[in-house]
Amino acid sequence: MSNQVLIDKLNREHNLSFSEWVRLLAAPTPEDVTYAGSLARSLTLKLFGRQIFFRGIIEFTNICHNDCKYCGIRCSNQQVSRYRLTPEDILTCCEEGYALGYRTFVLQGGEDNWYNDDRMTALIKSIRQAYPDCAITLSIGEKERASYQRFYDAGADRYLLRHETADEAHYQLLHPASLSWKHRMQCLQDLKDIGFQTGCGCMVGSPYQTPEHLAKDMLFMHDFQPQMIGIGPFIPHRDTPFRDFAPGSTATTLLMLSLCRLMLPRVLLPSTTALGTVQGDGRQLGVLAGCNVIMPNLSPLSVRRKYLLYDNKVGTGDDAAAGIRKLKEQMQAIGYEVCVGRGDYQG
Ligand code: 5AD
């Protein structure tokens, strides 16, 4: 079976077998990437039109007690200048974002112990109260179910927690011994059960990744049926153990994004900052390959350069207004427009 036949099958049936995924992902040709991209793009246009959802991301702390080997803000990186925005700072970011038209705020941070459940819950409640018409998305890592429940009850709507890899042995190669794949999977299940619109996802080209791992990622996402998927290329950070590994390929990342669209047609799929970092027009290519979300940065300019999960991150020099202006221009240049609204998952 040629790869195009497999892509057609995916488009029709929204699933493939493990061996079919491996075949498709082991040696994709440029024609495969283009073909999957054009099918994914048509499907996205049919379901969402030319509207791209915008989410304002507030990177509120780069303090992290974890030590993930790929991540620039891992706790053993002594080169990072650490910061933590106060709840008041965060509310100011929301105010600025609201005025710019954002109706989703994504609070993303390292696993920072100062932001314990009480402080997080209080923060969520104050954002919920000030912005009843906005969605609140959290991206603050692994917690116990009771904590997730408190955040949900306080008014958070969505949660992003990439699974990173669906292969347990691969997970252990990317993470310190203190982290477990089973707990990560448990977290994702808890989030979904509680009622969060839940996002999972992985990096493309992470160290030691094989086509079989990517095939498992696709099967896991098919089973899990997330409302959101975050996928971007791995990019080495100079102060991590993975500094000498090559970045993930743009083409394979675009292919994975298109395949996710074909597998889960209604999924909310961001064209990531990492994609825009490996290639200047990466985020536009992501949209043309089936993405329908962009997440511009709302963090204060003063801390932008301190939230570096990988090297050469784009957008660290623009303030919130300039960032969104540029992204709007980029979207308009390819015939898409920014959609003001919460942009919830429509199942
Ligand atoms: N390159 C690309 N993505 C990274 N992330 C963390 N470090 C890197 C890196 N070096 C991703 C992880 C994490 C998300 C917030 O950022 O997948 O879940």
Boltz pocket constraint, residues with backbone or C-beta under 6 A from the ligand:
constraints:
  - pocket:
      binder: B
      contacts: [[A, 70], [A, 71], [A, 72], [A, 161], [A, 162], [A, 164], [A, 201], [A, 202], [A, 203], [A, 232], [A, 233], [A, 234], [A, 235], [A, 236], [A, 237], [A, 274], [A, 309], [A, 310]]
      max_distance: 6.0
